[in-house]
Structure formats: structure tokens, C-alpha cells
Amino acid sequence: MEVATAIRNPTVRGAPLIGITAAFGLALGLVADAPDGLDSIVQVLLATRPTARHLKWTVEAAAATVRAEIGKLG
């Protein structure tokens, strides 16, 4: 996933931009793997910078929203 590489390499720098990029990466990953790949996408993104609090918060919040929406469907 190119987004994960950009976060890991520090092509993307700064906590707010890392969070935004991660949320965008989650959305892009879901387009490619939706929704079965949600957990693996989350794990890939979280592994890019394990100590980045904004990254973790953003990815987990976005994933929770996706899970809630999926739950409404069925």
C-alpha cells in the first residue's frame, strides 16, 4: 500500500497530516478490499508508525465508523 509507505518513510510528516493520510489510506484500501480487508488495512496502517498517537486515533475512529455502517446494512 503506497499510503503506508509514504507514512513509514516520512514522505508524510507532521501529526495532523499523518492522520489525514491514514484516513485516506483506509478509504483507498476499502475501495480495493472492501469490507473484508478492513482489519488487515488497519493493521498495515498502524504498523507504519506504532508510537504515533494521532495515527492510531484516526485509524481506529475511522474503522469504528466503517464497522458501524456495515452493521447497519445487515
TAJOFEN-V952756 format. One record per pair of residues at least 24 apart in sequence whose C-alpha atoms are under 6 Angstrom apart, sorted by the first residue. I is the first residue (numbers start at 1). J is the second residue. D is the distance in whole Angstrom. If there is no record, write none. Layout:
i = {I I}
j = {J J}
d = {D D}
//
This chain:
i = {4 8 15 19 19 19}
j = {45 48 54 54 55 58}
d = {6 5 6 6 5 6}
//
